[in-house]
Amino acid sequence: MANKPKFKVGSKVMLNSGGPKMSVSSVDKGDDPVHYWCQWFAGKKLERGRFPEDSLDEVTEGDE
């Protein structure tokens, strides 16, 4: 049975250990746990990384 993703494309997230605010660019639903490709800017450079769902927290308006 496939896992239902916690976040969707366009969600704003952050690593629960801290770091930059990131945008979810795609969701790997077939993985267990679900993984997310996220992108963020480091200065002017666009960075990208893949993270498991349990390592991410959603960024709320108060966090921005």
Secondary structure as the mmCIF struct_conf table of DSSP 4:
data_model
#
loop_
_struct_conf.conf_type_id
_struct_conf.id
_struct_conf.beg_label_comp_id
_struct_conf.beg_label_asym_id
_struct_conf.beg_label_seq_id
_struct_conf.end_label_comp_id
_struct_conf.end_label_asym_id
_struct_conf.end_label_seq_id
HELX_LH_PP_P HELX_LH_PP_P1 ALA A 2 PRO A 5
BEND BEND1 LYS A 6 PHE A 7
TURN_TY1_P TURN_TY1_P1 VAL A 9 GLY A 10
STRN STRN1 LYS A 12 LEU A 15
TURN_TY1_P TURN_TY1_P2 ASN A 16 SER A 17
STRN STRN2 MET A 22 ASP A 28
TURN_TY1_P TURN_TY1_P3 LYS A 29 GLY A 30
BEND BEND2 ASP A 31 PRO A 33
STRN STRN3 HIS A 35 ALA A 42
TURN_TY1_P TURN_TY1_P4 GLY A 43 LYS A 44
STRN STRN4 LYS A 45 PRO A 52
HELX_RH_3T_P HELX_RH_3T_P1 GLU A 53 SER A 55
STRN STRN5 LEU A 56 GLU A 58
HELX_LH_PP_P HELX_LH_PP_P2 VAL A 59 THR A 60
HELX_RH_3T_P HELX_RH_3T_P2 GLU A 61 ASP A 63
#
